[in-house]
């Protein structure tokens, strides 16, 4: 029987590392070019983009914007890009915004990309028996003190150069709920964002099925 959960909060993290630093962005004309791409792709104003010359590796250019209730935050560096998306509206919005971001640098060689899904989940039933079914062993002297338990799995899919790190534990923020984290790392990277996203979605559905989790209210 499926264990029914409802997402209370969702946070996504997308990380990319370039094979070579994008030193050309230190030149003013190249920097203006990438800023212009951001303005057009995300409907930003110039004062919404911050230049941080002290942190060129991972946060050379920084911008953020609300899309409905979702908060999209991007740190764009010469060596790495990191973009978080808190409270996205739906899967289509996620694919659209991250796809737009990828188009601003997708012509560059990427050493790895990582997509992480983190969700705080409310439950209709007590989560402890469910977690115990996944992780039945507990040291005997822990039993009388036990307040929570969880599982951690690492999955590898060699054909895609994909490693997935799964954590499922009692939530610290939702009373009686669960915290689910799924980190998908493509290393070495062999895909553009759209194809990587399709693979992550396929594996996400597979993981929920194998964990016997049923998500309610997710579009």
ABEGO torsion letter per residue (X at the ends): XBBBBBBABBBBBBBBBBABBBAAAABAAAAAAAAAAAAAAAGBBAAABBBBAABAAAAABBBBBBBEABBBBBBBBAABBBBBBBGBABAAAAAAAAAAAAAAAAABBBABBBBBBBBBBBBABBAAAAAAAABABBBAAAAAABABBBBBBBBBBAAAGBBBBBBBBBBAABBGBBBBBBBBBBOBBABBAAAAAAAAAAAAAAAAAAAGBBBBGBX
